[in-house]
Amino acid sequence: MVAENYRDVEERIQKACERSGRKASEVTLIAVSKTKPVQMIREAMEAGAEVFGENKVQELCEKYGELPGDLHWHMIGHLQRNKVKYVIDKAELIHSVDSLRLAEEISREAEKKGIRANILIEVNVAEEESKFGVRVEDTESLVRKTALLPNVCIKGLMTIAPYVENPEENRPVFRTLKKLAVDIKKKNIDNVSMDVLSMGMTGDYEVAVEEGATMVRVGTGIFGERKYAL
């Protein structure tokens, strides 16, 4: 079932790209495997999945140790500064950088490992109180300050759109993030590329692709509903 779901999502991405005049190769599908067992990840791998996203540091580290070393792991959940050291050399991309203090910690830990960490700045486009992320109007300032850190590399922006019944409602959110990325790119800030737009989840990834997403984070659409412990 997982493999079938994965291929179905790939097909939908392909069609969304065709509708918007894009190539499917421009979009990376991140299989969000939070709370899901390793066996289900292996099923997704059978369908061609290579990029996986985790929300929790401990889960990412455990799965990183159990699965083949040629997989690509992304940290997509809120990251506490005291846990950066555990994922700094495991996550190829950290999507959820929403403060200078977090970016500084990432740079420090990356320096210890002799690497440069690839990061995205998380933007709370819809300004939901329940979500992390910097406000749209404060994004460029955070980008400029973060870009000065020696061991991080800003690759683009990320947002978590509101949960909506009709995905069309999130189209303005995705358009806003795309416009913001274009505006920042025009500034030619050193150590900043705006090549990555991480936006769109199970309920709205097709709309996100139509609006320029280069990465979509799909969990339920691949692995099914999650069961959380009470």
Rosetta silent file (secondary structure, phi, psi, omega in degrees, C-alpha in Angstrom):
SEQUENCE: MVAENYRDVEERIQKACERSGRKASEVTLIAVSKTKPVQMIREAMEAGAEVFGENKVQELCEKYGELPGDLHWHMIGHLQRNKVKYVIDKAELIHSVDSLRLAEEISREAEKKGIRANILIEVNVAEEESKFGVRVEDTESLVRKTALLPNVCIKGLMTIAPYVENPEENRPVFRTLKKLAVDIKKKNIDNVSMDVLSMGMTGDYEVAVEEGATMVRVGTGIFGERKYAL
SCORE:     score description
SCORE:     0.000 S_00000001
   1 L     0.000  -43.252 -178.658    0.000    0.000    0.000 S_00000001
   2 H   -61.114  -45.580 -179.903    2.780    2.444    0.904 S_00000001
   3 H   -61.114  -42.544  178.465    4.560    1.873   -2.414 S_00000001
   4 H   -61.994  -44.727  179.513    1.289    2.395   -4.323 S_00000001
   5 H   -60.583  -42.778 -178.487    0.592    5.593   -2.417 S_00000001
   6 H   -60.843  -45.768 -179.349    4.082    6.900   -3.104 S_00000001
   7 H   -66.067  -34.231  177.584    3.733    6.295   -6.837 S_00000001
   8 H   -64.728  -43.018  178.096    0.287    7.937   -6.800 S_00000001
   9 H   -63.456  -42.709  177.365    1.717   11.078   -5.162 S_00000001
  10 H   -57.560  -41.774 -179.701    4.530   11.137   -7.739 S_00000001
  11 H   -64.724  -41.067  179.686    1.947   10.950  -10.514 S_00000001
  12 H   -65.852  -37.355  176.384   -0.061   13.807   -9.021 S_00000001
  13 H   -63.321  -43.227  178.405    3.081   15.923   -8.774 S_00000001
  14 H   -56.449  -45.829 -178.046    3.813   15.156  -12.426 S_00000001
  15 H   -68.201  -37.891  177.625    0.333   16.324  -13.440 S_00000001
  16 H   -64.688  -36.558  176.739    0.574   19.476  -11.318 S_00000001
  17 H   -65.607  -42.691  179.197    3.876   20.248  -13.034 S_00000001
  18 H   -61.610  -40.311 -179.818    2.307   19.749  -16.443 S_00000001
  19 H   -63.667  -30.499 -174.897   -0.536   22.106  -15.538 S_00000001
  20 L  -108.090   13.500  176.051    1.922   24.814  -14.546 S_00000001
  21 L    67.866   33.447 -179.996    4.480   24.301  -17.310 S_00000001
  22 L  -115.221  165.366  173.785    7.147   22.827  -15.059 S_00000001
  23 L   -94.549  141.214  179.272    9.301   19.708  -15.182 S_00000001
  24 H   -61.288  -26.365 -179.917    8.654   17.024  -12.559 S_00000001
  25 H   -66.840  -13.126  179.498   12.415   16.918  -11.976 S_00000001
  26 H   -80.196  -11.047 -174.076   12.124   20.386  -10.390 S_00000001
  27 L  -117.304  126.307  176.140   10.150   18.978   -7.447 S_00000001
  28 E   -98.150  125.686  176.586   11.553   16.761   -4.678 S_00000001
  29 E   -90.274  116.839  176.485    9.040   14.568   -2.882 S_00000001
  30 E   -98.284  117.073  177.420    9.902   14.256    0.809 S_00000001
  31 E   -82.291  112.477 -175.880    8.254   11.227    2.407 S_00000001
  32 E   -86.329  106.692 -169.612    7.408   12.345    5.938 S_00000001
  33 L  -101.651   17.604 -178.245    7.923    9.236    8.024 S_00000001
  34 L   -58.117  138.183 -179.120    7.296   10.609   11.517 S_00000001
  35 L    67.325   -0.667 -176.648    5.810    8.027   13.915 S_00000001
  36 L   -97.409  143.255 -177.327    6.056    5.368   11.178 S_00000001
  37 L   -72.255  160.879 -178.589    8.084    2.152   11.577 S_00000001
  38 H   -57.354  -36.415 -178.928   11.194    1.336    9.598 S_00000001
  39 H   -58.780  -38.449  179.303    9.345   -1.391    7.681 S_00000001
  40 H   -69.239  -34.583  176.159    7.010    1.200    6.146 S_00000001
  41 H   -63.858  -40.260  178.711    9.994    3.306    5.131 S_00000001
  42 H   -62.775  -36.371  177.489   11.452    0.251    3.397 S_00000001
  43 H   -63.961  -40.903  177.113    8.174   -0.139    1.491 S_00000001
  44 H   -65.182  -38.074  178.367    8.429    3.457    0.299 S_00000001
  45 H   -60.510  -36.083  179.308   12.047    2.811   -0.710 S_00000001
  46 H   -62.204  -28.034  178.534   10.847   -0.038   -2.919 S_00000001
  47 L   -87.984   -0.267  177.232    8.795    2.524   -4.859 S_00000001
  48 L   109.378    1.550 -179.479   11.860    4.713   -5.292 S_00000001
  49 L   -66.913  131.898  178.164   11.700    6.967   -2.229 S_00000001
  50 L  -127.361  -17.290 -175.635   15.122    8.286   -1.213 S_00000001
  51 E  -114.103  122.611 -177.036   14.302   11.475    0.691 S_00000001
  52 E  -125.613  143.504  179.621   12.651   11.253    4.106 S_00000001
  53 E  -116.118  138.736  177.101   11.569   13.933    6.545 S_00000001
  54 E  -126.600  148.232  179.333   11.335   13.666   10.305 S_00000001
  55 L   -94.684  -26.717 -174.969    9.844   16.033   12.874 S_00000001
  56 L  -113.822  136.654 -177.802   11.604   14.706   15.961 S_00000001
  57 H   -59.703  -47.009 -176.945   15.346   14.565   16.482 S_00000001
  58 H   -60.322  -42.446  179.747   15.296   11.243   18.328 S_00000001
  59 H   -64.568  -42.678  179.446   13.274    9.551   15.582 S_00000001
  60 H   -60.146  -45.486 -177.964   15.547   10.853   12.861 S_00000001
  61 H   -64.092  -41.790 -179.534   18.638    9.594   14.673 S_00000001
  62 H   -64.417  -46.354 -177.799   17.160    6.146   15.322 S_00000001
  63 H   -70.710  -34.555  177.141   16.037    5.629   11.734 S_00000001
  64 H   -58.249  -38.889 -179.095   19.283    7.054   10.371 S_00000001
  65 H   -75.508  -25.081 -174.539   21.122    4.312   12.250 S_00000001
  66 H   -92.079  -22.883 -171.526   18.809    1.501   11.115 S_00000001
  67 L  -107.835  166.537 -177.195   18.465    2.252    7.418 S_00000001
  68 L   -55.668  148.762 -175.318   20.901    2.350    4.471 S_00000001
  69 L   -75.649   -6.865 -178.577   23.405    5.184    4.436 S_00000001
  70 L   -93.689    7.441  174.823   22.484    6.398    0.943 S_00000001
  71 L   -78.678  158.936  179.425   19.118    7.813    2.040 S_00000001
  72 E  -112.187  120.810 -176.966   18.639   11.572    2.371 S_00000001
  73 E  -107.494  134.422  177.072   17.237   12.799    5.702 S_00000001
  74 E  -119.822  137.816  173.979   15.628   16.189    6.247 S_00000001
  75 E   -93.136  110.102 -173.991   14.753   17.754    9.602 S_00000001
  76 L  -109.968  -10.680 -178.281   11.374   19.367    9.012 S_00000001
  77 L   -92.349  172.279  177.950   10.029   19.822   12.557 S_00000001
  78 L   -58.251  132.667 -175.243   10.718   22.502   15.136 S_00000001
  79 L  -114.664  121.675  176.910   14.312   22.173   16.291 S_00000001
  80 L   -82.769  145.265 -174.914   15.398   23.018   19.834 S_00000001
  81 H   -59.930  -35.866 -177.003   18.876   24.487   20.175 S_00000001
  82 H   -74.471   -3.867  179.156   20.013   21.843   22.666 S_00000001
  83 H  -110.788   -0.508 -178.570   19.272   19.079   20.130 S_00000001
  84 H   -56.854  -41.200 -174.304   21.075   20.549   17.139 S_00000001
  85 H   -59.942  -25.028 -177.349   24.240   18.575   17.885 S_00000001
  86 H   -78.595  -27.851 -175.456   22.446   15.264   17.355 S_00000001
  87 H  -109.997   -6.200 -170.739   21.232   15.961   13.809 S_00000001
  88 L   -57.472  -34.303 -179.032   23.834   18.346   12.438 S_00000001
  89 L  -104.033   10.407 -179.914   25.721   15.606   10.583 S_00000001
  90 L  -114.293  -37.937 -179.327   22.647   13.504    9.741 S_00000001
  91 E   -86.503  122.707  179.001   20.141   15.934    8.249 S_00000001
  92 E   -72.291  -25.760 -179.604   21.119   17.113    4.771 S_00000001
  93 E  -147.176  130.602  175.836   18.713   20.012    5.077 S_00000001
  94 E  -104.062  113.905 -172.600   17.146   21.678    8.125 S_00000001
  95 E   -83.272  -17.867 -160.253   13.830   23.219    7.028 S_00000001
  96 E  -114.418   43.929  178.839   12.776   24.874   10.257 S_00000001
  97 E   -87.141  115.187 -173.122   15.202   27.689   11.123 S_00000001
  98 L  -126.172   10.786  178.039   13.092   30.476   12.571 S_00000001
  99 L  -156.050  155.562  178.552   15.502   32.506   14.717 S_00000001
 100 H   -66.431  -36.318 -179.256   19.030   33.843   14.684 S_00000001
 101 H   -62.548  -39.294  176.877   19.812   32.026   17.947 S_00000001
 102 H   -67.125  -43.710  179.095   18.951   28.679   16.367 S_00000001
 103 H   -60.791  -39.969  178.933   20.995   29.522   13.267 S_00000001
 104 H   -63.264  -40.595  178.785   23.965   30.471   15.465 S_00000001
 105 H   -66.094  -40.921  177.230   23.756   27.126   17.285 S_00000001
 106 H   -60.998  -43.179  179.796   23.594   25.262   13.968 S_00000001
 107 H   -63.509  -41.928  179.473   26.673   27.133   12.765 S_00000001
 108 H   -62.136  -47.124 -177.831   28.572   26.338   15.971 S_00000001
 109 H   -69.774  -34.504  177.546   27.773   22.627   15.840 S_00000001
 110 H   -65.115  -39.000  179.130   28.524   22.454   12.116 S_00000001
 111 H   -61.502  -40.637  178.931   31.925   24.013   12.754 S_00000001
 112 H   -60.152  -33.082 -178.399   32.720   21.295   15.299 S_00000001
 113 H   -91.051   -4.253 -179.087   32.010   18.658   12.644 S_00000001
 114 L    70.782   33.389 -179.185   33.913   20.522    9.950 S_00000001
 115 L  -129.719  169.985  169.864   30.840   20.928    7.745 S_00000001
 116 L  -113.353  128.074 -177.296   28.491   23.622    6.464 S_00000001
 117 E   -87.727  132.954  174.936   24.849   23.023    7.293 S_00000001
 118 E   -87.825  128.961 -175.822   22.212   23.589    4.634 S_00000001
 119 E  -135.017  159.084  168.800   19.169   25.368    6.040 S_00000001
 120 E  -118.254  148.282  173.956   15.857   26.922    5.088 S_00000001
 121 E   -90.086  124.517 -179.608   14.291   29.891    6.839 S_00000001
 122 E   -84.919  125.687 -177.826   10.818   28.998    8.112 S_00000001
 123 E  -113.717  127.559  176.934    8.233   31.701    7.389 S_00000001
 124 L   -90.668   77.013 -173.250    4.868   31.829    9.138 S_00000001
 125 L   -57.719  -44.497 -175.795    3.109   33.316    6.123 S_00000001
 126 L   -81.760   -3.812  179.735   -0.399   32.968    7.564 S_00000001
 127 L    53.575   44.460  175.626    0.754   34.294   10.964 S_00000001
 128 L   -78.930  133.098 -177.726   -0.915   31.455   12.847 S_00000001
 129 L   -65.276  -27.181 -176.940   -0.204   31.629   16.574 S_00000001
 130 L   -80.953   -6.065 -175.155    0.122   27.843   16.788 S_00000001
 131 L  -109.894  151.526  173.173    2.920   27.734   14.198 S_00000001
 132 L   -83.562  173.986  177.337    6.604   28.555   14.367 S_00000001
 133 L   120.675  154.657  179.965    8.323   30.738   11.794 S_00000001
 134 E   -86.425  152.672  177.763    9.328   34.320   11.184 S_00000001
 135 L   -71.635  154.385 -178.462    6.839   36.866    9.828 S_00000001
 136 H   -53.026  -46.030 -175.179    7.028   37.742    6.129 S_00000001
 137 H   -70.787  -16.046  179.696    8.169   41.293    6.854 S_00000001
 138 H  -100.130   -0.994 -172.414   10.964   40.092    9.150 S_00000001
 139 H   -66.972  -47.640 -177.016   12.292   37.401    6.821 S_00000001
 140 H   -60.265  -39.861  178.800   14.853   39.414    4.875 S_00000001
 141 H   -60.860  -45.272  178.734   16.392   40.756    8.074 S_00000001
 142 H   -65.233  -39.576  177.719   16.796   37.227    9.478 S_00000001
 143 H   -59.421  -46.643 -177.396   18.209   36.023    6.148 S_00000001
 144 H   -63.329  -42.244 -179.671   20.807   38.812    6.120 S_00000001
 145 H   -69.265  -42.045 -178.775   21.952   38.158    9.694 S_00000001
 146 H   -66.855  -35.473 -177.615   22.014   34.381    9.258 S_00000001
 147 H   -62.243  -20.177 -179.412   23.958   34.646    5.998 S_00000001
 148 L   -80.277  -13.638 -178.994   26.903   36.107    7.930 S_00000001
 149 L   -71.569  139.310 -171.346   27.358   32.914    9.964 S_00000001
 150 L   -73.144  -25.418 -171.550   30.381   30.911    8.780 S_00000001
 151 L  -119.051   24.686  171.504   29.009   27.372    8.830 S_00000001
 152 E  -125.802  155.050  177.963   25.500   27.634    7.446 S_00000001
 153 E  -132.766  116.688 -178.414   24.276   27.947    3.897 S_00000001
 154 E   -81.786  119.693 -176.275   20.785   29.367    3.258 S_00000001
 155 E  -101.837  -13.015 -178.373   19.128   27.402    0.465 S_00000001
 156 E   158.223 -153.198 -173.886   15.660   28.932    0.499 S_00000001
 157 E  -127.138  156.961  177.132   12.408   29.228    2.426 S_00000001
 158 E  -136.992  147.555  170.772    9.853   26.933    4.034 S_00000001
 159 L  -144.747  152.964  171.030    6.309   27.408    5.252 S_00000001
 160 L  -110.571  110.737 -178.345    3.570   25.325    6.853 S_00000001
 161 L   -75.564  160.111  178.436    0.261   26.482    5.414 S_00000001
 162 L   -60.876  155.599  173.249   -2.952   26.382    7.460 S_00000001
 163 L   -78.314  120.102 -178.101   -5.013   23.208    7.611 S_00000001
 164 L  -133.638  154.871  176.279   -7.907   23.787    5.217 S_00000001
 165 L   -74.578  -39.614 -178.403  -10.645   21.661    3.670 S_00000001
 166 L  -106.876  112.329 -176.228  -10.187   23.269    0.259 S_00000001
 167 H   -59.375  -23.009  178.142   -6.524   23.420   -0.839 S_00000001
 168 H   -58.901  -27.573 -179.364   -7.292   26.406   -3.065 S_00000001
 169 H   -63.523  -22.981 -179.092   -7.518   28.476    0.116 S_00000001
 170 H   -92.235   -1.128  179.738   -3.767   28.057    0.576 S_00000001
 171 H   -56.729  -44.261  178.617   -2.842   29.278   -2.893 S_00000001
 172 H   -61.610  -33.081  178.347   -2.254   32.865   -1.640 S_00000001
 173 H   -62.853  -47.174 -178.534    0.051   31.507    1.093 S_00000001
 174 H   -67.823  -37.638  178.000    2.207   29.698   -1.458 S_00000001
 175 H   -63.473  -39.209 -179.891    2.198   32.697   -3.802 S_00000001
 176 H   -63.725  -43.333  179.893    3.366   34.924   -0.981 S_00000001
 177 H   -65.931  -40.859  178.462    6.292   32.634   -0.151 S_00000001
 178 H   -61.334  -46.098  179.867    7.275   32.393   -3.814 S_00000001
 179 H   -62.057  -41.270  179.305    7.186   36.183   -4.201 S_00000001
 180 H   -61.020  -43.689  179.158    9.237   36.596   -1.026 S_00000001
 181 H   -62.950  -42.208  179.068   11.877   34.189   -2.359 S_00000001
 182 H   -63.166  -43.655 -179.371   12.028   36.044   -5.685 S_00000001
 183 H   -62.407  -43.411 -179.333   12.378   39.407   -3.896 S_00000001
 184 H   -67.745  -39.648 -179.997   15.203   38.137   -1.670 S_00000001
 185 H   -59.379  -38.254 -179.195   16.987   36.507   -4.601 S_00000001
 186 H   -62.848  -22.483 -177.431   17.063   39.854   -6.413 S_00000001
 187 L   -76.691  -12.570  179.606   19.069   41.333   -3.513 S_00000001
 188 L    50.725   53.272  179.739   22.038   39.026   -4.339 S_00000001
 189 L   -79.513  131.640  178.897   22.950   38.466   -0.695 S_00000001
 190 L   -58.066  141.500  176.793   26.191   36.536   -0.202 S_00000001
 191 L    68.859   21.138  179.121   25.748   32.946    1.049 S_00000001
 192 E  -131.941  123.280  167.381   22.053   32.956    0.123 S_00000001
 193 E  -121.266  148.906  179.571   20.334   31.099   -2.678 S_00000001
 194 E  -113.079   41.226 -176.349   16.586   30.956   -2.980 S_00000001
 195 E   -78.873  -21.715 -176.052   16.520   27.757   -5.018 S_00000001
 196 E  -108.448  127.056  171.377   14.459   25.771   -2.510 S_00000001
 197 E  -122.325  103.007 -179.657   10.805   26.433   -1.705 S_00000001
 198 E   -94.039  102.436 -178.328    9.590   23.820    0.785 S_00000001
 199 L  -157.394  145.962 -178.694    5.810   24.150    0.858 S_00000001
 200 L   103.570  130.777  178.977    2.806   21.912    0.497 S_00000001
 201 L  -129.679 -167.351 -172.739    1.742   18.846    2.470 S_00000001
 202 L   -49.717  -43.459 -173.586   -0.692   15.959    1.946 S_00000001
 203 L   -78.799  -17.407 -171.439   -3.782   18.156    1.642 S_00000001
 204 L  -143.987   15.881 -173.864   -2.424   20.858   -0.641 S_00000001
 205 H   -64.994  -28.880 -179.983    0.853   19.790   -2.300 S_00000001
 206 H   -66.779  -41.308  176.164   -0.606   19.911   -5.820 S_00000001
 207 H   -64.814  -40.305  179.262   -1.537   23.576   -5.416 S_00000001
 208 H   -60.947  -42.022  178.044    1.895   24.211   -3.888 S_00000001
 209 H   -62.757  -42.549  178.618    3.591   22.657   -6.922 S_00000001
 210 H   -60.932  -27.240 -178.146    1.489   24.832   -9.231 S_00000001
 211 L   -98.272    7.574  171.654    2.721   27.859   -7.281 S_00000001
 212 L   111.417    8.528  178.162    6.408   26.958   -7.442 S_00000001
 213 L   -58.021  137.932  172.433    7.222   24.486   -4.659 S_00000001
 214 L  -106.247  -13.677  173.360   10.530   22.685   -5.209 S_00000001
 215 E  -138.175  133.067  173.572    9.994   20.399   -2.206 S_00000001
 216 E  -121.008  143.938 -174.237    6.715   18.982   -0.906 S_00000001
 217 E  -111.833  101.214 -173.325    6.393   17.192    2.439 S_00000001
 218 E  -115.892  119.456  179.383    3.898   14.344    2.207 S_00000001
 219 L  -111.218  -70.937 -177.310    3.244   12.004    5.130 S_00000001
 220 H   -56.580  -38.720 -179.069   -0.358   10.853    5.435 S_00000001
 221 H   -63.476  -20.190  178.593   -0.722   10.678    1.646 S_00000001
 222 H  -104.130  -49.604 -171.061    2.047    8.061    1.565 S_00000001
 223 H   -98.476   -7.602 -177.644    1.985    6.280    4.923 S_00000001
 224 L    89.616  176.235 -177.460   -1.658    6.688    5.931 S_00000001
 225 L   -61.402  149.674  178.765   -3.137    8.301    9.018 S_00000001
 226 L   -94.820  146.407  173.771   -0.967    8.547   12.113 S_00000001
 227 L  -109.071  113.653  179.788   -1.859    7.052   15.463 S_00000001
 228 L   -96.514  140.365  176.840   -0.598    9.214   18.283 S_00000001
 229 L   -66.731  141.187  178.964   -0.207    7.884   21.808 S_00000001
 230 L   -80.257    0.000    0.000   -2.634    9.473   24.261 S_00000001
